Amino acid sequence: MQRFSTFEIDELKLVYRVLHKNLMGHMELMDAEFLDALQSWLQYRATQDGVDVSVHAQWEAWLKGQAAPTPTVGAEGRVIPLTFDGM
């Protein structure tokens, strides 16, 4: 994974976003060792920046260089999503 440490993080994020956006058109990317290693490195770096990569909105915001959205908390303390992925 250290092999990515020599590259600028913003360039790696861009490459990842472009590859990820084109997965459906190039299904062979799903099994590409490069993409898997790149994602692992970026997730490691994101966690170093305090991002919870299991929360899609935080991960996506970090990849785009944006501030993570603040979750909306309802009356019972539950997080109410503002958007639904995949809909």
Secondary structure, DSSP 4 states (H G I P E B T S, - for coil): -GGGGGS-HHHHHHHHHHHHHTTTT-GGGGG-HHHHHHHHHHHHHHHHTT--TTSHHHHHHHHTT-PPPPPEE-TTS-EE-SS-TT-
